[in-house]
Amino acid sequence: MTTPWSYRYAHRTKTLTSSAIRELLKLTQRPEVISFAGGLPAPELFPLERFQAACQAILSDRQRGQAALQYSTTEGYPPLREMIARHISRYGILARPENVLITSGSQQALDLIGKLLINRGDRVLVEAPTYLGALQAFNVFGPDYVSLPIDDDGIKTDELDGMLKTGIKFMYLLPNFQNPGGVTMSLKRRQRVVALSEEYGVPIVEDDPYGQLRYEGEHLPTLLALDRDNLRRDNGYDLGNVIYLSTFSKTLTPGLRLGWIVAPKEVIAKLVQLKQGADLHTSTFTQMVAHEVARGGFLDEHVHTLREVYRARRDVMLAALDESFPASTGVSWTRPAGGLFLWLRLPEGLSAQALLAVAVKANVAFVPGDAFFAEPGAGARYCRLNFSNAAPDQIQEGVRRLGQAVGQMQGEPALVLA
């Protein structure tokens, strides 16, 4: 419907769409709905007492309390940036605090990256499927996407060489426990991606929100760590082809809205200017609380707890899927070594959107796959399932209901064709 405001909106707003997940979360607020839809951590694992003590420690000290409630620098709270630089050094990332920018969640990091790098019509390479929040952030700037399929070993690098010859501005990749696919890029493919990035001069934006949530197997080096320059200093300038993003949302709490970008100092300086125009700086109080909570080895202890709980929930979901979807159903899924999601593929003829309509009537929800592809319709047969938020008995019951919904569709041709 045309309104008096419609013709006043900027042209870029024509590409805006609502997040499929945010819309589904409204539905799943109903207590009777078992939701596999959001990428929600388990709220019962939030360290409430630790946060309460941190707030009390900061606010009971007049000097710290005043600083926490005051304006601050755009780059972020220095002790938090120092903590992040120390922590990521374990993974071969040789960053200093000046290579770290604190953002208001990793979603702001994606928005800032879009503002920094994308002109309308620029070709941006993404995985197929990829994180829908990145597509939503980048779409505002009008890129042309080039999609490269993934398999169980991550992005298919045998096709990457030819694609990089077509004028790609940058690659956006999620190497660890990819959202939504749950797959992890193999070491061989990581090395190939980094080598081609250097050969063609195409930078990589590496999104790594789940890297610490590994439940089996050995840790693999980040793309940033594999980059030959890896923030090397040369005549006073930082070099390197990789911009690295991560977040506290999956390891402490998403309500903090704290993410970070690691990049060469020149890139950080430009991102700081963009962030100043967006929000001046991320909440000082929140940053100080996060630092107080995480310090003293607590973050490592807490991540260990998360791994144990989420590993068990993943295993429950995989076992429930094996029981509810025998081979005869034609349904298949990934078996992630970490992260929060697995990726389910329906047999030919079944639509994930149609399945959702049937499943919601049975009070179980998931995210249909279409939202995770740059090309419309490419994800019609796929579903993303989250296993971190529901208790084991809910996971078992939810998968059982999902199995019944698929069976109902397969037994009624009108639903299959929907």
Residue pairs with C-beta under 8 A, 6 or more apart in sequence:
12 140
12 141
12 142
13 140
15 139
15 140
15 142
16 139
16 140
17 136
17 139
19 132
19 133
19 136
19 371
20 132
20 367
20 368
20 370
20 371
21 37
21 38
21 39
21 132
21 367
21 371
24 35
24 37
24 38
24 365
24 367
25 35
25 37
25 38
27 33
27 360
27 365
28 35
28 37
28 38
28 365
30 363
32 363
33 360
33 363
33 364
33 365
34 363
34 364
34 365
34 390
34 394
34 395
34 397
34 398
34 401
35 364
35 365
35 386
35 389
35 390
35 398
36 364
36 365
36 366
36 367
36 384
36 385
36 386
36 387
36 389
36 390
36 398
37 365
37 366
37 367
37 386
38 386
38 389
39 179
39 250
39 340
39 341
39 386
39 388
40 254
40 386
40 388
40 389
41 249
41 250
41 253
41 254
41 306
41 340
41 388
41 389
42 306
42 309
42 310
42 388
42 389
43 389
45 302
45 305
45 306
45 309
46 253
47 252
47 293
47 298
47 302
50 293
50 298
51 253
51 289
51 293
54 289
54 292
54 293
55 289
57 64
57 292
58 64
58 65
58 68
58 285
58 288
58 289
58 292
59 65
59 68
64 288
67 284
67 288
68 284
68 285
68 288
68 289
69 284
69 285
70 284
71 280
71 281
71 284
72 281
72 284
72 287
73 281
74 101
74 272
74 275
74 276
74 280
74 281
75 81
75 98
75 100
75 101
75 102
75 268
75 272
75 281
76 100
76 101
76 102
76 260
76 281
76 282
76 287
77 102
77 284
77 287
77 288
77 291
78 97
79 291
80 102
80 287
80 288
80 290
80 291
81 97
81 100
81 102
81 260
82 97
83 291
83 294
83 295
84 97
84 100
84 260
84 262
85 95
85 96
85 97
85 99
85 100
87 299
88 95
88 244
88 246
88 262
89 95
91 211
91 219
91 221
91 222
91 225
92 221
92 222
92 225
92 230
93 222
93 224
93 225
93 230
93 231
93 244
93 262
94 230
94 231
95 231
95 262
96 231
98 265
98 268
99 231
99 238
99 262
99 263
99 264
99 265
99 268
100 260
100 261
100 262
100 268
101 260
101 261
101 263
101 268
101 271
101 272
101 275
102 258
102 259
102 260
102 281
102 282
102 287
103 109
103 112
103 258
103 259
103 260
103 261
103 275
103 282
104 257
104 258
104 259
104 279
104 282
104 283
105 247
105 249
105 254
105 257
105 258
105 259
106 207
106 209
106 245
106 246
106 247
106 249
106 259
107 133
107 137
107 259
108 259
108 275
108 278
108 279
109 245
109 259
109 260
109 261
110 133
110 134
110 137
110 138
110 207
110 245
111 137
111 140
111 278
112 261
112 271
112 274
112 275
112 278
113 137
113 205
113 243
113 245
113 261
113 271
114 137
114 138
114 140
114 141
115 141
115 274
116 267
116 270
116 271
116 274
117 169
117 170
117 203
117 205
118 124
118 138
118 141
118 142
118 143
118 169
119 141
119 142
119 169
120 141
120 142
120 143
121 142
121 143
121 144
122 141
122 143
122 144
122 169
123 143
123 144
123 145
123 146
123 166
123 167
123 168
123 169
124 138
124 143
124 144
124 145
124 146
124 168
124 169
124 170
124 171
124 172
125 145
125 146
125 147
125 148
125 163
125 164
125 168
125 170
125 171
125 172
125 202
126 134
126 135
126 145
126 146
126 147
126 148
126 171
126 172
126 374
127 147
127 148
127 149
127 150
127 154
127 155
127 172
127 173
127 174
127 178
127 181
128 147
128 148
128 149
128 150
128 373
128 374
128 375
128 378
129 150
129 180
129 181
129 343
129 369
129 372
129 373
129 378
129 379
129 382
130 147
130 172
130 174
130 178
130 372
130 373
130 374
131 174
131 179
131 180
131 207
131 372
132 180
132 371
132 372
134 172
134 207
135 145
135 371
135 372
135 374
138 172
143 169
145 374
145 375
146 163
146 166
146 168
147 373
147 374
147 375
147 378
148 155
148 156
148 159
148 160
148 163
149 155
149 156
149 159
150 156
150 178
150 181
150 183
151 183
152 183
152 334
153 183
153 184
153 185
153 186
153 188
153 189
154 175
154 178
154 183
154 184
154 185
154 186
154 189
154 190
155 173
155 185
155 189
155 193
157 189
157 192
157 193
157 196
160 192
160 193
160 196
161 196
164 196
164 199
164 200
164 202
165 200
168 200
168 202
169 202
170 202
170 203
170 204
170 205
171 193
171 197
171 202
171 203
171 204
171 205
172 205
172 207
173 185
173 193
173 204
173 205
173 206
173 207
173 223
174 206
174 207
174 208
175 184
175 185
175 190
175 206
175 208
175 220
175 222
175 223
176 184
176 185
176 208
176 210
176 211
176 214
176 220
176 338
176 339
177 183
177 184
177 210
177 211
177 213
177 214
177 336
177 337
177 338
177 339
177 340
177 341
178 184
178 185
178 339
179 209
179 210
179 339
179 340
179 341
179 384
180 341
180 343
180 367
180 369
180 372
180 382
180 384
181 334
181 341
181 343
182 334
182 335
182 336
182 339
182 341
182 342
182 343
183 334
183 336
183 343
184 220
184 336
184 337
184 338
185 193
185 220
186 220
187 220
187 221
190 220
190 221
190 223
190 226
191 226
193 204
193 223
194 204
194 223
194 226
194 227
194 228
194 241
194 242
196 202
197 203
197 204
197 227
197 241
197 242
198 227
198 228
198 241
201 241
202 241
203 241
203 242
203 243
204 223
204 227
204 241
204 242
204 243
205 242
205 243
205 245
206 222
206 223
206 224
206 242
206 243
206 244
206 245
207 245
207 246
208 222
208 244
208 245
208 246
209 245
209 246
209 247
209 249
209 250
210 250
210 338
210 339
210 340
211 219
211 222
211 246
212 250
212 251
212 303
213 250
213 251
213 303
213 306
213 307
213 310
213 338
213 339
213 340
214 307
214 337
214 338
215 307
215 310
215 311
215 314
215 337
215 338
216 311
216 337
216 338
217 337
222 242
222 244
223 242
223 244
224 230
224 231
224 240
224 242
224 244
224 262
227 240
227 241
227 242
229 239
229 240
229 241
230 240
230 242
231 238
231 239
231 240
231 262
231 264
232 238
232 239
232 240
233 239
237 264
237 265
237 266
238 263
238 264
238 265
238 266
238 267
239 264
240 263
240 264
243 261
243 262
243 263
243 267
244 261
244 262
244 263
245 259
245 260
245 261
245 262
246 259
246 260
246 262
247 258
247 259
247 260
248 256
248 258
248 259
248 290
248 294
249 256
249 257
249 258
249 259
250 306
250 340
251 299
251 302
251 303
251 306
252 258
252 290
252 293
252 294
252 299
252 302
256 286
256 289
256 290
257 282
257 283
257 286
258 282
258 286
258 287
258 290
261 268
261 271
263 271
275 281
293 299
310 340
310 387
310 388
312 392
313 387
313 388
313 390
313 392
313 395
314 336
314 342
314 387
316 387
316 392
316 395
316 396
317 342
317 385
317 387
317 395
317 399
318 333
318 335
318 342
320 395
320 396
320 399
320 400
321 331
321 333
321 344
321 399
323 399
324 399
324 400
324 402
324 403
325 331
325 333
325 403
325 406
329 347
329 403
329 406
329 407
329 410
330 346
330 347
330 348
331 344
331 345
331 346
331 347
331 406
332 344
332 345
333 342
333 343
333 344
333 345
333 385
334 342
334 343
335 342
336 342
340 386
340 387
340 388
341 384
341 385
341 386
341 387
342 384
342 385
342 387
343 369
343 382
343 383
343 384
343 385
344 366
344 382
344 383
344 384
344 385
345 381
345 382
345 383
346 352
346 355
346 381
346 382
346 383
346 406
347 381
347 410
348 381
349 416
349 417
350 381
350 406
350 409
350 410
350 416
351 380
351 381
351 416
351 418
352 366
352 368
352 369
352 370
352 379
352 380
352 381
352 382
352 383
353 368
353 370
353 380
353 418
354 409
354 415
354 416
354 418
355 368
355 383
355 405
355 406
355 409
356 365
356 366
356 368
356 383
357 418
358 405
358 408
358 409
358 415
359 365
359 366
359 401
359 402
359 405
362 401
362 402
362 404
362 405
363 401
364 398
364 401
364 402
364 405
366 383
366 384
366 385
366 386
366 402
367 383
367 384
368 379
368 382
368 383
369 379
369 380
369 381
369 382
369 383
369 384
370 376
370 377
370 378
370 379
370 380
370 382
371 379
372 379
372 382
372 384
373 379
387 395
390 398
408 415
409 415
409 416
410 416
